[in-house]
Amino acid sequence: MGSNIFTRAASGSERLYKVFWLLWVPFLVLTVLIRKHAEGLASEGIGRSSGWPEYIGYLAFGIVAAWLLIAIWKCASNVSLRIWFWLSRIYVVVQFLGLLQAMAILVRTA
């Protein structure tokens, strides 16, 4: 089998728990750590980004988050208990709405 977890997640053939716990959760943890570190630098006045570099970071976050949420949606059927299918689909819808809201706020303040 020559494919990796990313290609299996993109095709919807990976188990849901692997996509959620091995891709989505580490992505969120990494995002929080980067955000906390960037806020620490901004409060000290070191390396405060303004303008397009900050927006490129937001765009990259949005693209990766959307890709991972689509992968979770596609892999939702790869569960043994049907309740996880529905809970994961509801979770993805809620997260997408939050992502859209965050993008709308970002565009409005730009």
Protein Blocks (a to p, Z undefined) as FASTA:
>chain_A
ZZdfklmmmnopacfklmmmmmmmmmmmmmmmmmmmmmmmmmnopaiaehjllmmmmmmm
mmmmmmmmmmmmmmmmmcfblklmmmmmmmmmmmmmmmmmmmmmmmmmZZ
